[in-house]
Amino acid sequence: MKKCRIERKAFGKISDGREASLYTVTAENGMGFSVSDYGAVLVSVWVPDRDGNIRDVVLGYDEAAGYEANSGHLGAVVGRNANRIAGGRYTLNGRVYQLAVNNGPNNLHSGPDYYDKRFWQAQTLDNGIRFTLHSPDLDQGHPGSADITVTYTLTDRDGVLLDYQAVCDQDTVMNLTNHSYFNLDGAEGKSVLNHQVQIDAGYFTIADENSIPTGELAAVAGTPMDFTQMKTLGRDIRADYQPLVWAGGYDHNYVLNHPGMEAPSAVYQNGELGMEVYTTLPGLQLYTSNGLHAEGKGHAQYGPFSAVCFETQYYPNSINMPEFPSPLLKKGESYHETTEYRFFRF
């Protein structure tokens, strides 16, 4: 386990006057991360480059007020259900649960009462921070009273590991993710279209014009969706291919071939730094920040294609699609999933 230094400082106030805290976990080589108890957001990831210079590779804001106003979920822990539910509706144990419709005809990220707009209880560990949140029955429209834990730790492999755990007193949906926007050039938000990505997935969940999967697992071979070999994000992003046209870029769930912590499910690199994504979850949403418009750290202007997200998850609308891996958490059982973002240098 890395020997780490942990610092806590004020992170500004949100609109109701409550003050957030920022926790920074740093190893001796300069590798580290910062997280806030407001939203349990991942604010920064500090990575030493090959010359020993420390680079922040996560887009974000300089204080909590930016995250309160943030509509793009920068750095957010997303739940109780990440991604989309068709019509914002599902049936569980014979009862229909209606969520808010906040994304065309669908519910997205269980909004508008998002987990990243709440304060989480924080606990410092030897090499990380643990956040806990109580989500009451019918919170966001979901059944059951749930206790959720998200732990960020710095690993010996220059990784930031996210461990998600939850229990609920009723059957419910549980599908947590992190919505960090990565840019290996730094947090200034330069285009990532010349950066390269590889994804260990031969299929993606093809979706309709409202980004709801049809149920078909479409082969990536021979299409612009193919990242089975390393390629630049910009090579095919403007192809005349309906899924890309509808989404305005990449915003699609990939069906991972080998989910687990033994081998990376995705690799992202810019020629100087690289990041591997390991996850126990069955899907990965590749999102090229197509709809991002924000003023971020140091007044940087963030726009489309200024970062890339790797949202590990159960597939979109999977609670309504029995042919997909199920995000159902049974009463009294434990939800436990893990994702690690591991960094390397060329």
Rosetta blueprint (number, residue, H / E / L):
1 M L
2 K L
3 K L
4 C E
5 R E
6 I E
7 E E
8 R E
9 K E
10 A E
11 F E
12 G E
13 K E
14 I L
15 S L
16 D L
17 G L
18 R L
19 E E
20 A E
21 S E
22 L E
23 Y E
24 T E
25 V E
26 T E
27 A E
28 E L
29 N L
30 G L
31 M L
32 G E
33 F E
34 S E
35 V E
36 S E
37 D L
38 Y E
39 G L
40 A L
41 V L
42 L E
43 V E
44 S E
45 V E
46 W E
47 V E
48 P E
49 D L
50 R L
51 D L
52 G L
53 N L
54 I E
55 R E
56 D E
57 V L
58 V E
59 L L
60 G L
61 Y L
62 D L
63 E L
64 A H
65 A H
66 G H
67 Y H
68 E H
69 A H
70 N L
71 S L
72 G L
73 H L
74 L L
75 G L
76 A L
77 V E
78 V E
79 G L
80 R L
81 N E
82 A L
83 N L
84 R E
85 I E
86 A H
87 G H
88 G H
89 R E
90 Y E
91 T E
92 L E
93 N L
94 G L
95 R E
96 V E
97 Y E
98 Q E
99 L L
100 A L
101 V L
102 N L
103 N E
104 G L
105 P L
106 N E
107 N E
108 L E
109 H L
110 S L
111 G L
112 P L
113 D L
114 Y L
115 Y H
116 D H
117 K H
118 R L
119 F E
120 W L
121 Q E
122 A E
123 Q E
124 T E
125 L L
126 D L
127 N L
128 G E
129 I E
130 R E
131 F E
132 T E
133 L E
134 H E
135 S E
136 P L
137 D L
138 L L
139 D H
140 Q H
141 G H
142 H L
143 P L
144 G L
145 S L
146 A E
147 D E
148 I E
149 T E
150 V E
151 T E
152 Y E
153 T E
154 L E
155 T L
156 D L
157 R L
158 D L
159 G E
160 V E
161 L E
162 L E
163 D E
164 Y E
165 Q E
166 A E
167 V E
168 C E
169 D L
170 Q L
171 D L
172 T E
173 V E
174 M L
175 N E
176 L L
177 T E
178 N E
179 H L
180 S L
181 Y L
182 F E
183 N L
184 L L
185 D L
186 G L
187 A L
188 E L
189 G L
190 K L
191 S L
192 V L
193 L L
194 N L
195 H L
196 Q E
197 V E
198 Q E
199 I E
200 D L
201 A L
202 G L
203 Y E
204 F E
205 T E
206 I E
207 A E
208 D L
209 E L
210 N L
211 S L
212 I L
213 P E
214 T E
215 G E
216 E E
217 L E
218 A E
219 A E
220 V L
221 A L
222 G L
223 T L
224 P L
225 M L
226 D L
227 F L
228 T L
229 Q L
230 M L
231 K E
232 T E
233 L L
234 G L
235 R L
236 D L
237 I L
238 R L
239 A L
240 D L
241 Y L
242 Q H
243 P H
244 L H
245 V H
246 W H
247 A H
248 G L
249 G L
250 Y L
251 D E
252 H E
253 N E
254 Y E
255 V E
256 L L
257 N L
258 H L
259 P L
260 G E
261 M L
262 E L
263 A L
264 P L
265 S L
266 A E
267 V E
268 Y E
269 Q E
270 N L
271 G L
272 E L
273 L E
274 G E
275 M E
276 E E
277 V E
278 Y E
279 T E
280 T L
281 L L
282 P L
283 G E
284 L E
285 Q E
286 L E
287 Y E
288 T L
289 S L
290 N L
291 G L
292 L L
293 H L
294 A E
295 E E
296 G L
297 K H
298 G H
299 H H
300 A L
301 Q E
302 Y E
303 G L
304 P L
305 F L
306 S L
307 A L
308 V E
309 C E
310 F E
311 E E
312 T E
313 Q E
314 Y L
315 Y L
316 P L
317 N L
318 S H
319 I H
320 N H
321 M L
322 P L
323 E L
324 F L
325 P L
326 S L
327 P L
328 L E
329 L E
330 K L
331 K L
332 G L
333 E L
334 S L
335 Y E
336 H E
337 E E
338 T E
339 T E
340 E E
341 Y E
342 R E
343 F E
344 F E
345 R E
346 F L
